[in-house]
Amino acid sequence: MSSLWDLPARQVLQETASPAPTPGGGSVAALSGAFGAALVAMALEISLGKQPDEAEERAIRDLLASLTRHRERLQALADEDMAAFGGYMAALALPKGTEEERRQRKDALREATRAATAAPLEIARVVMVALDLATRAAELVHKEVVSDVGAGAALLRGALQASLLTVDINVPGWPEGERPGLQAERDDLEAEGGARADEVLRRTRERIGAGG
C-alpha cells in the first residue's frame, strides 16, 4: 500500500471525500495532528532566528527535537490506521458458510478490531504529548508567531477528538471484560487532552492580548 504522504494533497482530499472506506476518521486525525505539530514546529523554528538567549535557544531546540519525533510518529500512524482498517474489511469479507469458516471469521474479526482500535488510540496518545509540547512552546516562541502555536493546538485537539471517536466505534467489538479498561483510558485521554489544549489556547490569547 502506498503512503498517504506520497500522494498530492488534492488526491488525498478527493479520496477522503469518496465512498472508499479509507482514508477515514483515524488516518485523517493523524494527518491533522501531524499538521498541527508542524505548525508548532514552524513557530519554534522561526523563533530561533529571533536571537533568543542561549538558554532559550537550547530549550527551543529540545522542544523541536521532541516535536519532530512525535510529528513523524503521527505521519506513520496515518498509514498504519489505513492498513488496520483494510485488515478489518478483509476479515469482514471472509466466508461464513461452514461452522469452521464462521469460527475463523470470528477470530479474524476480533484481531482486526483490536488492530483497528490500537491505531487511533495510539494517535490520541501521541497527540497528547504534542499538546504538552505545545503548552511549553506557547511560552517560548516569539510573540509574532505565537498564534501559530495556538492554531497548531486547535488542530491537535480536533485530531484527538477524531481519533477517540474512531476508538468509540470499535469498543463494542472488544470482549466485554476488556471494555472498561479501554473506556477508562479513552476517557482519560479526552479529559487530559482537552485540558492541555485549553491551556495552550489560554497562553496564546494572553500573549496576543499582552503584545508579548
Buried (B, 14 or more C-beta within 10 A) or exposed (E): EEEBEEBEEEEBEEEBEEEEEBBBBBBBBBBBBBBBBBBBBBBBBBBBEEEBEEEBBEBBEEBBEBBBBBBEBBBBBBBBBBBBBBBBEEBEEBEEEEEEEEEBBEEBBEEBBBBBBBBBBBBBBBBBBBBBBBBBBBBBBBEEBBBBBBBBBBBBBBBBBBBBBBBBBBBEBBEEEEEEEBBEBBEEBBEBBBEBBBBBBEBBBEBEEEEE
